[in-house]
Amino acid sequence: MQDAIHALIKKQRNYYYKNETKQIYFRQKQLTKLRDAIKNRENSILQALNQDLNKSEHEAYVTEIGFVYNELKDFIKNIDFWAEPRKEKTPFTHTGTKSFVYKVPYGVTLVVSPWNYPFRLALGPVIGAIAAGNTVIIKPSELTPHTSSVIRELIADTFEEEYVAVVEGDGEVAKTLLNEKLDYIFFTGSVNIGKKVMEAAAKHLTPVTLELGGKCPVIVTKDANLKLAAKRIVWGKFINAGQTCVAPDYVMIQEKHRRKFIKYVVHYIRKMYGQDIRFNSSYPKIVNEQHVDRLASLLHDEGKIYFGGEYDRVDRFFEPTVLIDIYDNDPVMEEEIFGPILPILTYSEEHEVIERVRKRPSPLALYLFTQNKDTEENFIHSLEFGGGCINDTLMQSATSYLPFGGIGESGMGSYHGKYTFDTFTHLKSIVKQSSGFDLPLRYSNSKMTMKALRKMWE
């Protein structure tokens, strides 16, 4: 495997040096080919997502395929504008020159994608890498084998492997890839694996983007619309059975509003998923039995289960579950839940919320439900987080016009839309000097020269 991976990277680097990938028309053509290939295989993609995670056609399209289509449309339309060299101002000291910023690709790039949104989170970064003029190696997750297989077939039938290739396998395969000299690495996954990716990249000083996660808080203030907040939190938390990096991880609400809020939460769980969720054929499954075990271990105290709590290891079913009387030091608060368990904590004053959130690593997302503009500004400026919503959940990650990424332990770098193009693009500064004359200022060491320089710069 090591020799095969080494040979693949060498093949891609040799192809990159031919400069074909840098032509704008070529890039647009490849993205169009990718779009058409996805359309031709859409049923296979839907089936694979259903087999791996039991995603319904609606959820698979809304959260995965539709997003990829939208990204492709945006890139095909705008790539020529985004890739155009940008002329910049020239200082007086550079009289006779013109200054430009060229948008150039890095070269051979690696995209390592996760299992929770296995199609979208693999193809999203790839679109940007292609648009920026790179070659790409994709390492999809082995935990969603049907989707991984469809991606491999899709890419193999659309591109030559010297340009875009898929390498399937487990963690050892990923480790082998990371040990090679690459020009850019884009990783989506857990914090622990992200640290290993960064460590491997450091050996070659390879730039990286890390899209990680964390415990994303939801803060519901005293003036919030409780019914609407509960509806949007339930939707954001339990879509994909909670297996979303920006899913609400826990809720903090004032004690006097907790009872009413919880009733709304249970109401919307039943409304969205039915009275007996076990028989809802559209409810997603947990990715594997080991993750069911991990989630079950968080339910150690049955007295704290207000709603739900049922699970089936073999069937990979885990019921939407609401926990109450939860405290900051409970086991469910020690790590990102990444599943359909919603702990509800209480607070007295808003400053207390800020202090408690600050004690944890900066989350990938934060959600605030309030009708007060001053409260909005206070939380936005007082807490560090990747992005978020006011009076909603998840929607910041569903637009191509906003950068998506973390801060601190929730990641580094951002993407989506033009931000993906920028991620896979190096800004090369070029000064074009005139040959018609040569200013003497930089050569002369006289007092007159110093006087002129001070007059210009100070």
Secondary structure as GFF3:
##gff-version 3
##sequence-region A 1 458
A	DSSP	alpha_helix	2	16	.	.	.	ID=ss1
A	DSSP	three_ten_helix	20	22	.	.	.	ID=ss2
A	DSSP	alpha_helix	24	40	.	.	.	ID=ss3
A	DSSP	alpha_helix	42	53	.	.	.	ID=ss4
A	DSSP	alpha_helix	57	60	.	.	.	ID=ss5
A	DSSP	pi_helix	61	65	.	.	.	ID=ss6
A	DSSP	alpha_helix	66	82	.	.	.	ID=ss7
A	DSSP	beta_strand	86	88	.	.	.	ID=ss8
A	DSSP	three_ten_helix	92	94	.	.	.	ID=ss9
A	DSSP	beta_strand	98	105	.	.	.	ID=ss10
A	DSSP	beta_strand	108	112	.	.	.	ID=ss11
A	DSSP	alpha_helix	120	131	.	.	.	ID=ss12
A	DSSP	beta_strand	135	139	.	.	.	ID=ss13
A	DSSP	alpha_helix	145	158	.	.	.	ID=ss14
A	DSSP	beta_strand	164	166	.	.	.	ID=ss15
A	DSSP	alpha_helix	171	179	.	.	.	ID=ss16
A	DSSP	beta_strand	184	188	.	.	.	ID=ss17
A	DSSP	alpha_helix	191	202	.	.	.	ID=ss18
A	DSSP	beta_strand	208	211	.	.	.	ID=ss19
A	DSSP	beta_strand	217	220	.	.	.	ID=ss20
A	DSSP	alpha_helix	226	238	.	.	.	ID=ss21
A	DSSP	three_ten_helix	239	242	.	.	.	ID=ss22
A	DSSP	beta_strand	250	254	.	.	.	ID=ss23
A	DSSP	alpha_helix	255	273	.	.	.	ID=ss24
A	DSSP	three_ten_helix	277	279	.	.	.	ID=ss25
A	DSSP	alpha_helix	289	296	.	.	.	ID=ss26
A	DSSP	three_ten_helix	297	299	.	.	.	ID=ss27
A	DSSP	three_ten_helix	302	304	.	.	.	ID=ss28
A	DSSP	beta_strand	305	307	.	.	.	ID=ss29
A	DSSP	beta_strand	311	312	.	.	.	ID=ss30
A	DSSP	beta_strand	317	318	.	.	.	ID=ss31
A	DSSP	beta_strand	321	323	.	.	.	ID=ss32
A	DSSP	three_ten_helix	331	333	.	.	.	ID=ss33
A	DSSP	beta_strand	341	347	.	.	.	ID=ss34
A	DSSP	alpha_helix	350	358	.	.	.	ID=ss35
A	DSSP	beta_strand	365	369	.	.	.	ID=ss36
A	DSSP	alpha_helix	373	382	.	.	.	ID=ss37
A	DSSP	beta_strand	387	390	.	.	.	ID=ss38
A	DSSP	three_ten_helix	395	397	.	.	.	ID=ss39
A	DSSP	three_ten_helix	408	410	.	.	.	ID=ss40
A	DSSP	beta_strand	411	412	.	.	.	ID=ss41
A	DSSP	alpha_helix	418	423	.	.	.	ID=ss42
A	DSSP	beta_strand	425	432	.	.	.	ID=ss43
A	DSSP	alpha_helix	447	457	.	.	.	ID=ss44
###
